[in-house]
Amino acid sequence: MPKKRKIMIVETETGDVLEYGIQKIYTPQEISQKNAKARLGIQKSAFDEYIESLGQYSFLFYNHLKKINIPNEIKTRFIFLTAYIKYDSDGLLVDTDEKNQQPLNRGILLEKMNVGEKAFIRTMNILKENKLVTENKGLYYINEKLVIRGRLSKQKMNQKFTRVFSDAIKELYNKCSAREQAQLYYFYSILPLVNYKYNCVCHNPNETELSLINKMSVQDICMSVGYDPNHWKKFWNVLRGFKLGQEYCISSTIVGDTFDDILIKVNPKIYYAGNENCFDDLQQCCYEFFIGNSTNPTK
Protein backbone atom coordinates (compact mmCIF):
# COMPACT_ATOMS: atom_id res chain seq x y z
CA MET A 1 0.00 0.00 0.00
CA PRO A 2 1.59 3.31 -1.09
CA LYS A 3 2.21 6.02 1.46
CA LYS A 4 0.17 9.21 1.18
CA ARG A 5 0.89 12.84 1.75
CA LYS A 6 -1.23 15.95 1.39
CA ILE A 7 -0.12 18.43 -1.25
CA MET A 8 -0.94 22.02 -2.09
CA ILE A 9 -0.24 23.48 -5.54
CA VAL A 10 0.59 27.19 -5.35
CA GLU A 11 1.01 29.79 -8.10
CA THR A 12 4.57 31.01 -7.56
CA GLU A 13 4.01 34.55 -8.80
CA THR A 14 0.82 35.37 -6.85
CA GLY A 15 0.95 32.89 -4.00
CA ASP A 16 -2.63 31.79 -4.78
CA VAL A 17 -3.54 28.21 -3.87
CA LEU A 18 -4.56 26.45 -7.09
CA GLU A 19 -5.34 22.97 -5.80
CA TYR A 20 -5.36 20.72 -2.74
CA GLY A 21 -4.90 16.99 -3.08
CA ILE A 22 -3.36 13.71 -1.96
CA GLN A 23 -0.21 12.33 -3.56
CA LYS A 24 0.69 8.65 -3.39
CA ILE A 25 4.32 7.64 -2.95
CA TYR A 26 5.15 4.19 -4.34
CA THR A 27 8.08 1.95 -3.46
CA PRO A 28 10.10 0.44 -6.35
CA GLN A 29 8.34 -2.89 -5.73
CA GLU A 30 4.89 -1.28 -5.91
CA ILE A 31 5.85 0.52 -9.13
CA SER A 32 6.96 -2.81 -10.60
CA GLN A 33 3.63 -4.40 -9.63
CA LYS A 34 1.69 -1.53 -11.18
CA ASN A 35 3.67 -1.83 -14.40
CA ALA A 36 3.11 -5.59 -14.48
CA LYS A 37 -0.64 -5.10 -14.15
CA ALA A 38 -0.57 -2.49 -16.89
CA ARG A 39 1.19 -4.95 -19.21
CA LEU A 40 -1.54 -7.51 -18.48
CA GLY A 41 -4.21 -4.95 -19.28
CA ILE A 42 -5.44 -4.71 -15.68
CA GLN A 43 -6.39 -1.07 -15.30
CA LYS A 44 -8.13 0.51 -12.34
CA SER A 45 -10.53 3.38 -12.72
CA ALA A 46 -9.74 6.82 -11.30
CA PHE A 47 -12.45 6.17 -8.70
CA ASP A 48 -10.83 2.90 -7.60
CA GLU A 49 -7.44 4.61 -7.39
CA TYR A 50 -8.91 7.39 -5.25
CA ILE A 51 -10.67 4.94 -2.94
CA GLU A 52 -7.41 3.04 -2.49
CA SER A 53 -5.64 6.29 -1.63
CA LEU A 54 -7.89 6.45 1.44
CA GLY A 55 -6.41 3.18 2.68
CA GLN A 56 -7.41 -0.44 3.08
CA TYR A 57 -11.08 -1.06 3.74
CA SER A 58 -13.67 -3.71 4.52
CA PHE A 59 -17.34 -3.89 3.59
CA LEU A 60 -19.60 -3.42 6.62
CA PHE A 61 -23.19 -4.68 6.38
CA TYR A 62 -24.42 -2.23 8.96
CA ASN A 63 -28.08 -3.25 9.19
CA HIS A 64 -27.06 -6.63 10.65
CA LEU A 65 -24.96 -4.97 13.34
CA LYS A 66 -27.67 -2.44 14.19
CA LYS A 67 -30.11 -5.26 15.04
CA ILE A 68 -27.80 -6.82 17.62
CA ASN A 69 -28.56 -5.65 21.16
CA ILE A 70 -25.15 -5.23 22.79
CA PRO A 71 -23.50 -2.16 24.40
CA ASN A 72 -22.24 0.54 22.06
CA GLU A 73 -18.65 0.29 23.30
CA ILE A 74 -18.66 -3.41 22.39
CA LYS A 75 -19.87 -2.57 18.89
CA THR A 76 -17.09 0.01 18.56
CA ARG A 77 -14.53 -2.62 19.58
CA PHE A 78 -16.00 -5.02 17.03
CA ILE A 79 -15.66 -2.43 14.25
CA PHE A 80 -12.10 -1.78 15.41
CA LEU A 81 -11.32 -5.48 14.95
CA THR A 82 -12.53 -5.31 11.34
CA ALA A 83 -9.42 -3.23 10.58
CA TYR A 84 -7.39 -6.42 11.15
CA ILE A 85 -9.16 -8.74 8.71
CA LYS A 86 -6.90 -10.45 6.20
CA TYR A 87 -7.96 -10.08 2.56
CA ASP A 88 -10.05 -13.01 1.25
CA SER A 89 -9.38 -15.12 4.34
CA ASP A 90 -12.85 -16.02 5.70
CA GLY A 91 -12.53 -13.21 8.23
CA LEU A 92 -9.21 -14.21 9.82
CA LEU A 93 -7.78 -11.51 12.09
CA VAL A 94 -4.10 -10.75 11.46
CA ASP A 95 -1.67 -8.04 12.50
CA THR A 96 -2.18 -5.59 9.61
CA ASP A 97 0.20 -3.18 11.35
CA GLU A 98 3.10 -5.49 10.45
CA LYS A 99 4.36 -6.67 7.05
CA ASN A 100 4.25 -10.38 7.91
CA GLN A 101 0.60 -10.09 9.07
CA GLN A 102 0.80 -12.88 11.63
CA PRO A 103 -2.56 -14.09 12.99
CA LEU A 104 -3.74 -12.32 16.13
CA ASN A 105 -3.55 -14.51 19.21
CA ARG A 106 -5.10 -13.62 22.53
CA GLY A 107 -2.10 -11.67 23.78
CA ILE A 108 -1.74 -9.53 20.67
CA LEU A 109 -5.49 -8.98 20.52
CA LEU A 110 -5.57 -7.80 24.12
CA GLU A 111 -2.72 -5.40 23.39
CA LYS A 112 -4.40 -4.02 20.26
CA MET A 113 -7.75 -3.45 21.97
CA ASN A 114 -6.03 -1.56 24.79
CA VAL A 115 -8.52 -2.50 27.50
CA GLY A 116 -8.12 -4.18 30.87
CA GLU A 117 -8.24 -7.94 31.33
CA LYS A 118 -11.81 -7.92 32.67
CA ALA A 119 -13.07 -5.64 29.89
CA PHE A 120 -11.35 -7.85 27.30
CA ILE A 121 -12.92 -11.03 28.65
CA ARG A 122 -16.36 -9.37 28.77
CA THR A 123 -15.95 -8.00 25.25
CA MET A 124 -14.88 -11.28 23.69
CA ASN A 125 -17.59 -13.24 25.53
CA ILE A 126 -20.28 -10.88 24.20
CA LEU A 127 -18.86 -10.97 20.66
CA LYS A 128 -18.72 -14.76 20.69
CA GLU A 129 -22.19 -15.15 22.24
CA ASN A 130 -23.64 -12.98 19.48
CA LYS A 131 -21.64 -14.82 16.79
CA LEU A 132 -19.77 -11.70 15.72
CA VAL A 133 -16.41 -13.35 16.38
CA THR A 134 -15.43 -17.02 16.50
CA GLU A 135 -12.29 -18.64 17.88
CA ASN A 136 -10.73 -21.76 16.40
CA LYS A 137 -7.43 -23.24 17.60
CA GLY A 138 -6.38 -19.93 19.11
CA LEU A 139 -7.20 -17.93 15.96
CA TYR A 140 -9.98 -15.36 15.69
CA TYR A 141 -12.40 -14.83 12.82
CA ILE A 142 -14.93 -12.08 12.06
CA ASN A 143 -18.41 -13.21 10.98
CA GLU A 144 -18.55 -12.46 7.24
CA LYS A 145 -22.30 -12.00 7.46
CA LEU A 146 -21.45 -8.59 8.92
CA VAL A 147 -18.03 -7.66 7.51
CA ILE A 148 -16.01 -8.80 4.50
CA ARG A 149 -12.58 -7.77 3.33
CA GLY A 150 -12.24 -9.01 -0.21
CA ARG A 151 -14.48 -9.70 -3.17
CA LEU A 152 -18.24 -9.63 -2.71
CA SER A 153 -20.64 -12.22 -4.09
CA LYS A 154 -23.62 -11.11 -6.17
CA GLN A 155 -25.86 -11.86 -3.19
CA LYS A 156 -23.80 -9.61 -0.93
CA MET A 157 -23.73 -6.85 -3.55
CA ASN A 158 -27.52 -6.61 -3.25
CA GLN A 159 -27.36 -5.87 0.49
CA LYS A 160 -26.83 -2.51 2.19
CA PHE A 161 -23.15 -1.96 2.94
CA THR A 162 -20.45 0.67 3.11
CA ARG A 163 -16.67 0.70 2.98
CA VAL A 164 -15.07 1.25 6.39
CA PHE A 165 -11.47 2.42 6.15
CA SER A 166 -8.95 0.69 8.40
CA ASP A 167 -6.59 3.62 9.00
CA ALA A 168 -9.41 5.87 10.18
CA ILE A 169 -10.97 3.16 12.34
CA LYS A 170 -7.66 2.50 14.08
CA GLU A 171 -6.83 6.16 14.58
CA LEU A 172 -10.22 7.05 16.06
CA TYR A 173 -10.27 4.00 18.33
CA ASN A 174 -6.73 4.46 19.60
CA LYS A 175 -7.49 8.04 20.65
CA CYS A 176 -10.54 6.97 22.67
CA SER A 177 -10.99 6.40 26.35
CA ALA A 178 -13.35 3.58 27.36
CA ARG A 179 -16.18 6.13 27.74
CA GLU A 180 -15.46 7.66 24.36
CA GLN A 181 -15.66 4.23 22.69
CA ALA A 182 -19.40 4.21 23.38
CA GLN A 183 -19.70 7.74 21.96
CA LEU A 184 -17.68 6.82 18.87
CA TYR A 185 -20.37 4.32 17.92
CA TYR A 186 -22.73 7.22 17.15
CA PHE A 187 -20.87 7.61 13.84
CA TYR A 188 -21.59 4.00 12.93
CA SER A 189 -25.15 3.90 14.28
CA ILE A 190 -26.29 6.59 11.82
CA LEU A 191 -25.02 4.63 8.80
CA PRO A 192 -28.55 3.70 7.61
CA LEU A 193 -29.24 7.46 7.40
CA VAL A 194 -26.09 8.43 5.47
CA ASN A 195 -26.57 9.20 1.80
CA TYR A 196 -24.38 6.90 -0.26
CA LYS A 197 -23.47 9.64 -2.74
CA TYR A 198 -22.99 12.79 -0.64
CA ASN A 199 -22.14 11.16 2.73
CA CYS A 200 -24.68 13.46 4.36
CA VAL A 201 -27.15 12.49 7.07
CA CYS A 202 -30.70 12.66 5.72
CA HIS A 203 -34.16 11.13 5.68
CA ASN A 204 -33.77 9.81 2.11
CA PRO A 205 -30.27 8.25 1.91
CA ASN A 206 -30.88 6.79 -1.56
CA GLU A 207 -31.63 10.16 -3.18
CA THR A 208 -29.15 11.16 -5.88
CA GLU A 209 -30.28 14.75 -6.52
CA LEU A 210 -28.79 17.15 -3.98
CA SER A 211 -31.75 19.56 -4.27
CA LEU A 212 -34.12 16.76 -3.21
CA ILE A 213 -32.18 15.70 -0.11
CA ASN A 214 -34.42 15.78 2.97
CA LYS A 215 -31.81 17.06 5.42
CA MET A 216 -31.61 15.96 9.05
CA SER A 217 -30.88 18.38 11.86
CA VAL A 218 -28.68 17.57 14.86
CA GLN A 219 -31.90 17.09 16.86
CA ASP A 220 -33.10 14.55 14.28
CA ILE A 221 -29.85 12.66 14.57
CA CYS A 222 -30.14 12.69 18.37
CA MET A 223 -33.53 11.02 18.19
CA SER A 224 -32.27 8.42 15.71
CA VAL A 225 -29.50 7.27 18.09
CA GLY A 226 -31.50 7.54 21.32
CA TYR A 227 -29.88 10.75 22.59
CA ASP A 228 -32.01 13.40 24.31
CA PRO A 229 -32.64 16.01 21.58
CA ASN A 230 -32.94 18.70 24.25
CA HIS A 231 -29.19 18.30 24.73
CA TRP A 232 -28.34 18.45 21.04
CA LYS A 233 -25.58 21.02 21.52
CA LYS A 234 -23.75 18.70 23.89
CA PHE A 235 -24.24 15.83 21.44
CA TRP A 236 -22.84 17.90 18.57
CA ASN A 237 -19.80 18.90 20.62
CA VAL A 238 -19.18 15.22 21.41
CA LEU A 239 -19.17 14.37 17.69
CA ARG A 240 -16.99 17.36 16.86
CA GLY A 241 -14.50 16.18 19.46
CA PHE A 242 -13.45 13.30 17.20
CA LYS A 243 -10.79 14.10 14.59
CA LEU A 244 -8.69 12.37 11.94
CA GLY A 245 -5.42 14.22 12.14
CA GLN A 246 -6.56 17.85 11.91
CA GLU A 247 -9.81 17.01 10.11
CA TYR A 248 -13.19 16.87 11.82
CA CYS A 249 -15.19 13.66 11.50
CA ILE A 250 -18.46 15.50 11.01
CA SER A 251 -19.31 18.88 9.52
CA SER A 252 -22.28 21.14 8.85
CA THR A 253 -21.97 22.76 5.44
CA ILE A 254 -24.16 25.68 4.41
CA VAL A 255 -26.08 24.76 1.26
CA GLY A 256 -28.70 27.53 1.16
CA ASP A 257 -29.07 31.24 1.73
CA THR A 258 -29.18 31.12 5.54
CA PHE A 259 -27.03 29.68 8.32
CA ASP A 260 -29.95 27.41 9.24
CA ASP A 261 -29.91 25.70 5.83
CA ILE A 262 -27.11 23.21 6.47
CA LEU A 263 -26.15 19.75 5.34
CA ILE A 264 -24.51 17.54 7.95
CA LYS A 265 -21.80 15.31 6.47
CA VAL A 266 -19.56 12.54 7.78
CA ASN A 267 -15.91 12.48 6.74
CA PRO A 268 -15.68 9.88 3.91
CA LYS A 269 -12.27 8.83 5.18
CA ILE A 270 -14.19 6.93 7.87
CA TYR A 271 -16.72 5.31 5.57
CA TYR A 272 -18.13 5.73 2.08
CA ALA A 273 -20.62 3.64 0.11
CA GLY A 274 -20.77 5.36 -3.30
CA ASN A 275 -19.66 4.01 -6.66
CA GLU A 276 -17.91 5.43 -9.73
CA ASN A 277 -20.92 7.61 -10.54
CA CYS A 278 -20.27 9.43 -7.26
CA PHE A 279 -16.59 10.18 -7.90
CA ASP A 280 -16.94 13.96 -8.18
CA ASP A 281 -19.07 14.10 -5.03
CA LEU A 282 -16.57 11.98 -3.09
CA GLN A 283 -13.72 14.28 -4.09
CA GLN A 284 -15.74 17.36 -3.17
CA CYS A 285 -16.62 15.91 0.23
CA CYS A 286 -12.98 15.01 0.98
CA TYR A 287 -11.93 18.50 -0.13
CA GLU A 288 -14.44 20.15 2.25
CA PHE A 289 -13.07 18.25 5.21
CA PHE A 290 -9.48 18.85 4.09
CA ILE A 291 -9.88 22.63 4.11
CA GLY A 292 -12.34 22.70 7.03
CA ASN A 293 -15.13 24.20 4.93
CA SER A 294 -17.81 23.90 7.60
CA THR A 295 -19.84 25.86 10.06
CA ASN A 296 -21.01 25.12 13.60
CA PRO A 297 -24.81 24.79 14.06
CA THR A 298 -24.45 25.46 17.77
CA LYS A 299 -23.67 29.12 17.14
N, C-alpha and C positions, 0 to 999 in steps of 0.2 A: 504494500500500500504506500503510494507516494506521500511524502511530507507536504504540508500546505503552509503557505504564508499569505497574509493579506498584503495587497499592493495598492498603491495610489499613483495614478498617472497624472503628472502635473505639467502644464505648459510652462516652459522655462522662461519665456520672456515676460509673461504676465503673472505667473504664480497661480493661475486658476487651476482648480482641480477638474480634470477632464473625465476621470473614470475611477471607480473603486472596483476591486475584484479580488479573486483568490487565485494564486498561482501554485501549480503543483510542481514539486521538485522530485524528479525520478532518479533512482540509482542506475548505474550502468546495466545491472541485471534486469531491472524493470524496463529500461529502454529496449533491451534485446528482446524481451518478451513481447513488448508492444510491436516491434518490427516483425517478429515472427508471426504474430496474429494478422498483421497487415498483409504479409505475403500469402497467408492462407485465405485471405478475403474476409476475415472476421473483423468487422468494423462496428464500433459502438456509436450510437447516436450522441449528439451534443447533450441531450437530456441525460442519458445514462452516464456520460462523463461527468456532468455536473453533480448528479446524485452521488457518484462515487467520491467526488471531491469532498463531500460532507462526511465521509467515513464509512466504515462497515455498518451494516444494518441487518436487522431481522424483521420479519413480517409478524406483527402482533394482531391477533384476531380478538379485538377488544371487547366485543359483545359477550364472548364466553367468560372473560375475566370479570366483567361487570356483574354477572349473575351470581358469582361465588361470594358467599357471605363470610368474609374473613376481615380482620382489622386492616385499615388502610396502610399501616406501616409494613404489614406482611406483604401486601400487594406491591408496595414500592420495592421491597427486597426481592420479590420474585422478578419484577421487571429489570432490576439491577442484574440478576443472574442471567437474563437473556443476552446480556452483552458478552457472555463467555461461551456462547454456543459455537461449536465447530461447524463449519460449512458442510452441508449434506452429510450429517453424521447421526441422524435419528435423535437429535437433541442433546448429544453428549456435551458436557461442560468441560472446557479446557482453559488453560491459562493463556488467554489472548493477549496478555501484556508481555508475553515472552515469545521469542521466535520459534522455539521448539514446541510450543503449545501442548505441554503435558497435561493429561487429564487432572481435573481438580479432585483431590482427596479431601477428607474431612478437615485436616489441618489447614490446607491452603484455602479452603472455602471459608472457614472461620476467620482467617486473616483477612480475606478479601471483603467479607461482609462487615467487618469492623464493629462487631457487637460482642457483648459479654457471653460467657458460656451458657448461662440460663436462657438468655434471649435467643441464642443460636439454636439451642435444643427446641425451644418453643416454636421458633420460626420453621425449622425443618419438619417438626412433627405436624404442624398445621399444613404445610405445603404437601407433605406426603399423604396426609389424611384426605385432602381435597384433590389428590391425583394431579397436582401441578408439577411435582417433581417425583421421580422414582430413583431408587438406589439399587444398584446391581453389582455385586462383587467389589464394593468400595468405590464405584463410579456413579456419578450423578447425571441424570438425564431430564431435560425439560419436556413436558407433554406437548407434542407437536400439534395437538388439537388447538392449542392457544398461541404458540409461537413457532415459527419455522425460520431457520437461516439456510437458504438454498433455493432451489427451484420449486415453484408451486405447481401442483396438479391443476387440471381444469376445474375440478370440484372446488378446490381451495380458492381459485381465482374468482369464483362466483360469490364468495363470502365477503363480509365487510372486514377490511384490514387496513393497516397503515404501516409504513416503514418506521421503525424506531432505531435511532442512530446510537451506536455503542459508545462513541467518544462522549457524547452529550450525557447519556445515561450515567456513565461512570463519573464524569465530572460533577454532575448535580448531586449524585448520591454521596460521593466522597466528601462533599462540603457540608453534608447534613448532620445535625445532631439526631438522636433517636426521636425527639419530638417533631423535628422538621421532616423526618421521613414520612410521617403521616400526612403532613401538609403538602409534601411534594406530590402525593398521589392525586391531588386536585387536578394537576395538569393531565393526568392519564384518565381520570374519571369523566372528563368532559369530551373525550374523543368522539363519542357518538354525535356530538353537537358541532364538531369542527368540519368546516367545509373543505372538501378534498382538493379544491382548486386554489382557493385563496387563503387557506389555513386560518380562517376567521371563525369565531364562535357565533352560531346563528341558529334560527329555528328551522331552516331549510338547507341542511348541509349538502344536498345533492344539486343545488341550484348552480348553474354555470354563468348566469348573467349577473354581474356585480350590482346593477341597478335594481335587481329583483331580490337581493339578499334581505331576509327578514332578520335584522340585527338583534343581538341579545345584549342587554345591559349587564353591568356587574351584578345588580340585584337579581336578574334572571339566572345568571350563572350560580349565584349563591343558592338559590332555590333548587337548582338542578343537582347540586352536590350535597344538599342537606345542611347548608350553612345559613344561620339566621340573616336574612336580607337586611334587617335593621342595622346590622354591623358590617355593611358592605364595604365601607372605607377601610376597616381593619382587614377584611378579607383581601381587598385589592393590594394593600400594603404587604401582606404576607406573600402574595404571588409575585409582586415586584421585587421582593427580597431575594428571589432566586435569579442567578446570572450565569451565563456561559462566557467566561472571560470577562470582558467589559460589556457584553450585550445582555439586555434584559431578555427574559424568557416569555414575557407577555407585553403587549403594547396596545395602546388605544389611539388609532390613527383617525384624524379628522377626514371625513369623506364628503361632507356637505358644507353649507354656508355658515353653520354655527358650531360652537364648541360642544354642543350637546349631540351633534350628529357624528358619532364616532363608530368605528369598526374595531372590535377587539380581536387581535390576532395573536397566535402562538408562534414562537420562533420555529421555523421549519427545520432548524438544525437538531431539534429534539425529535420531531416526527413530521412526516409528510406522506400523503396518500396519493397525490396526483400522478398523472401520466404525461406522456410527451406533449399532449395538447395543452398542458398547463405550464410548459417550460417558461414562458415569459412571466407568468404570474409568480412562479417559484423564485425566479431571479429578482423580481421586484420586491417580493416579501423579504428575501435575504438581505437585499440592499437597504430596506427600511430599518431592519434591526442593526445592520452594520453601522449605519450613520446615526442611529438613535432618533429616527424621524417619527416621534410619538409624542403624545400629550398625556397628561394625568387627569383622569375623570374625577379625581377627588378634589380638584381645585375649583 
